[in-house]
């Protein structure tokens, strides 16, 4: 047993080192890890299949939301709403930053923070080119806020899906218990980012061309909607999915399973949108799904070898058995681990650790709270700590040729994100 524990620890560190180093794509690194855990006899194929079945709701939720977001995006719904926000701002950089930050904070409630960034980043670059504005403050702020928006609903981010599914929280419970603090932190962060980028925005405001306001007035939000019928059908089905999420636990039956609701909504989208299913399915991030599934297998192997029990017991010893102190440990450890590794594998690992504490405490709610906010806030500690940050880095890398500008962008992103994460973690630690 002790030998299995040592092997599991070595393999666990090896897999996470591969993920961090990016020597292999993270999906391949996680698949290799799952294969090694099976090969060393630490977990059986049957146990892996059982684990995937136990987490089918989370995986189904991710697949379903990928499809729903893709078709809704093709219908122009989110582009329409974003252009409306741009017109409301009147082209003022400070007001535009605030509106985009609010959009990045609340849009993940019905999308995911990654889908939100895909839409907002594309629109940000288009508008900044038209108005001759520096896109860096906008992209950095949107990525940071979209991570915070990841706690508003059960489908807002992958860590939310992982924690919500593991804790068996309903959509309504999630909103009532996590959204208020998420929104408070978000609006605190907006003020911080407005102050942080104040000088840059004032400079771009003075350099803004006089035709910019006319350019904004000439924008027509309906130009991004090619098919108004599809636009209306997409909004209707999206509203139906959200409504089903809300009433699911009350009604019971299949609707109580968020994965079923998301996949069901995706099927309705495919049926009534007229979109080419093969084209839509190609847009699903299959690499991420293989990554999640394989990582679940790795964590199951670590659990069966007793590694997660040891971690759980260590947390109990460090805290003296105090539930709320463990929650704070998870907040800080989860945050800093997310900054180094990535907040998704961190969420999967600590969700399993909490599972091993079920028999030691009457309630685990404070622990789920610590893991969720730790991983979500930790996603801002470094630009590579969350999918939203990685997406923005990749996008900026493609549009900018100067290496100095790229380095400056990364440095500004790193400093702003780390300060924001540390500021909010301290705020929770001191006042919540």
N, C-alpha and C positions, 0 to 999 in steps of 0.2 A: 504493500500500500504506500509506504514511504517512497519507494522507487517510482511508482506511478506519479506521485505528487511532484517529485523532482523533474521527471520527464515532461509532465504537463506544464510546469513552470518554465522550463527551457523552451518548449515549443511555443508557449503563449508569448513569451518575450520575443522570440524569433519572428513570429507572425506579425506582431505589432511593430517591430523594427523594420520589417519589409514594407509595411504600410506607410510608416513615417518616411523611410528613405526614398520611396517611390522608385526603387530599382526595378520593380515590376508594377504593372497596373494593379490597383488595389483589389480588383475583382479576382485577378489571377493569384495574388498573394493570399487572399482569404481562402480560395479554392485549394491552393497548395497546403495551407494550414489544416483545412478540414481533412484532406487526404492523409496528411502525416498523423493526425490524431487517430484516424481510423486504422492506419497501417501499424501504429504502435499498440493497438488494442485498447486505447484509452476510451474509445466510444465505438459502439457497433453501428452498422449501417441502419439497422432497425431503429436505433435510438435517434439517429439523424433524421430519418423519415418522420418519426414521431414528433421531433422538435419542429420540423417544418410544418407539420399538421397543426401543432399547438399555436404556431405563429402565422397560420394561413390568413387570419383576419388582417394582420398588419401588412402582409405582402399583398393581399387582395386590395386593401385600401390604397396602397401605393400605385399598383397597376391601374386601378379604376380611376384614380385622380389624374394620373398621367394622361389617360385617354380623354377624360372630361376637359381638362385644361387645354389640351391640344386642339380639340374641336371648337371649344369656346373661343380660343385664341384665333382660330381660322375664321370664325364668324365676325371677328373684329370687336367683340364686346369690351375687352379690357383696353384696347387701343382707343376706342370711342370715349371711355370714361377718363382716360389719361389726358386726351386732348382737351376735354372739357375742363380739367384741372388747369391745364396750361393757359387756356383762355381766361380763366378766373384770375390767374396771377398777373395778367397784363404784361408779362415779360420781365417783371422785376425779379432779379436774381435771388434776393432774400426771400421774397414771397414764394418764388418758384421752388426754392430749396425746401421751404417749410411744407408746401403742398406735396412735393414728391416724397418727403419723409413721412408725412401722414399716410400717403398712398402705400408706401413700403411697409408701414406698420400695420395697416388694417387689411390690405389685400390678401395677405396669407391666410386670413380667416376663412376664405372660401377657396383659395388656391393652395399653394405651398409657397414657402419663402423662395425656393429656387425658381418656380414658375413666375412668381412675382418679379424676380430680378431679370429673368429673360425678357419680359414685356417692358418693364420700366427702363432697363439699360438700353434697349433698342430705341425707345422713344426719347430717352435722355440724349443720346448721341445725335439723333435727328434734329431735335430742337436746339441743342447747343451749337450745332453746325449752322443752323438757320439764323440764330441770334448772336453768333460769334462769342459764345461763352465757353469757359474752361470746364470740361465735363468732369474733371477729377473730383471736386468737392461733392458733386451730385452723386456720382457712382459710389464713392466711399460711404457717404451718408446713407444711401439707399441700402447698400449691402449690410451695414451695421443695424439699421432699423428693421430690415426684413428678418434678421436673426431674432431680434426682440419680439417681433410680431409672430414668431414661431411658437409662442406659448398661448396665443389667444384662443385657438380652437384645437380640437383633436387632430385635424388634418392640416394644421398650419406648417408643420415641419416634420422631418423624419424623427427627430428625438421625441416630439409630441406623440407621434403615432406609436413609437416603441414603448414609451412610458404609459400612454393611455391604454394600449392593448395589454401590456403586462399587468397593469393595475386594475384592468377591467372597468375603466371609467366610462361613463356615458358621455355623449357629446354635450349634453346640457350641464352635467356635473363639471366637466372640464372648463366650460365657459364661466360658470359661476365661481369656481374656485381658483382659476389661474388667470383668466382674462383681466380682471380688475387690476391686479398688481402688474401684469404685463403692459397694460395701457399706461399706468402711472409711470413705470420705468421708461416707456417709450417717449412720453411727453417730456420727462426730465431730460432724456437724451437729446431730443430735438433742440432744446435750449442750449445744451452743451455744444452740439455740433454747429449751431448758428454762431455761437461765440467763437468756437475754434476756427471756423472758416470765414470769420468776419472780414479780415483784411483782404483775403482773396476775392470775396464776393464784392466788396466795395470797389476793388480795382477793376474787376470785370464790368461792374455797373457803370463806372466812368467811361470805359472803353466801348460800351455798347453802342451800336450804330443807331442812328435816328430812325431808320426804317424798321427797326425791330418790332415796334408796336403795331405798325401796319402789317408786318409779316404775320404776327399773331392773329390780328383781326381777319386776315385772309384765310386762316386755317378753317377747314370745314370738317368737323368730326365724322360726318357721314361719308366722306371720301374713303375711309378705311373699312367701310362696310360694303362689301360687294353684293351680298345677298341679304336683304332685309328680312326675308322669311326665315332664313337660317339663323339670323340674329335673334329673332323673337323666339324661335324654337329652342335655341341654346339657353337663353335666359330662363325660359320656362322650366326646362329639364334641370338646369343648375339650381333653380329655386326649389324644385321638387326634391332634389338630393339633399340640400341643406335642411329642408323641412323634415325629411325622413331621419336625418341625423339627430335632430332635436327631439322628435317624438319616439325614436326607436326604442329606448329602454322602457318607456311607458306602455307602448303598444305591445312590445314583446315579439316573439317569433323571429323570423329572419331579419326583420327591421332592427332588431336589437344588436345585430352584428354589423359594425361599420364597414367591414370588408365587403359584405354582401350588398350593402346600400351603394357603395362606390362602384362595384363591378356592375350592379344593376343599372345605375345611372349611365355608366359607360356604354352598356349595350343599347340603352335607349338613344343615346347620342349617335351611335353608329347606325342605328336603324332609321332615325328621323333626319339625320344631317345629310345623308346622301354622299358622305365622304367615302373615299376609297379605303376600305379597312386595312389593306396592306400598307398603304401610305401612312395611316395613323399608327399602326403597330410598329412601323420602323422608327417612329419618333420616341417610343418608350425607351427609357434608359435601362436596357437589359443588363448592362454591366453592373449597374448599382444593385439590381435585383439579385444577381448571382453573388455579389459582394455581401448583401444582407443575409441571404440564405446560407452561404458558406460560413459567415461569421457566427451565425446562430449555432452551426455545427461545432465550430471551434469552442465557443462558450459552453456548449453542452458537454464537450469532452473535458474541459477544465472543471466543470461542475461534477461530473462523474468521478474524476480523479481526486476530488476533495479540495481543489485549489480555491474555489469560490467560498467554500465553508471556512477555510483558513482566513481569507480576506475578511469575510463577515465577522468572524470571531475577533480578528484584530481590531476591527472598528468598534466592537463592543468593549474590548479591553481598553482601548485608547479613550473611549468616552465614559468609562466607568459604568456602562449600561444605561446612560442617559439618552433617551430617544432623540431629544432635540439637539443635543450635542453631536450625535451621529449625523443628524440632518445638516448641521453646519459643516461637519467634516466632508460630507458628500458634496455640499455646495462648493467648498474651496478646492477639494481634490478633483472633483468632476470638472470644475472650471479650468484649472491649470492643466489637467490631463487632456482636455479637449483642445487646449491651445497648442499642445505638442503633437498629439496624434490626429485628432479629428473628432468632432462631437458625436458622430454616428456610432463608431465602434465603442466609444466611451459610454454612450447611453445603453447600448446593448449589453455591455459587460456589467455595468452597475445595476441595471434592471435585474439581471440574473443574481447578482450578489444580494439585492434586497429580497429576492425570492427565498433565499436561504435564511432570512431572518424572520420569516412568517411565524414560526413557532415560539419566538422569543418575546414578541410584543403583541399587544392586543390590537393596535392599529399601526399601519405603516404609512399613513398619509403624509406625515412630516418628512419621511424618507423619500417618497416619490417627489415631493415638492423640492427637496434639496437636489436630487438628481436632475430633475427637469430644468430648474433655473441654473444649476451649475453648468450643465452641458450647453444650454442655449446661450447663456452669457459668455461661457468659455469659447464659444464659436467666434467671438470677436477678439480674443486675445492675440491671435495672429491672423494674417490674411488667408492662410491656408487651413485654418481650423474649421471651416464650414464650407459646404458646397456653394453657398451664395458668394463667399469671398473668393473662392477658386474661380468661379464663373466670371466675376468682374475682373480679376487679374488676367485671365485668358483673353477676355474681350479687349481690355486696354492694351495688352501686348500685341494684338493683331492690328490695332488702328494707329499705334504710335511707332515710329521708326527709330527715334533717338533713344539710345541706351541710357543716357543721363536722365531723360524724362521718365523712362520706365522705372529707374532706380528711385527717383524722387517720388513717384506715385506709390511705389511699394513702401518706402520709408514713411510717407504721410499716412498711408493706410494703416501700417503697423502701429504707429504712435497713436493715431486717433482711436483705432479699435481697441488697443490695449488699455489706454486711459479710460475709455468709455466702459469697458468690461470691469476694470478694477473699481471705478467710481460706483457702478451699479451694484457690484458684489458687496462693497463696503456699505452702501446704502441699505441693502437688505440685511446685512450683518448687524448694523447699528439700530435700525429703525423698525424692522419688520418682525 
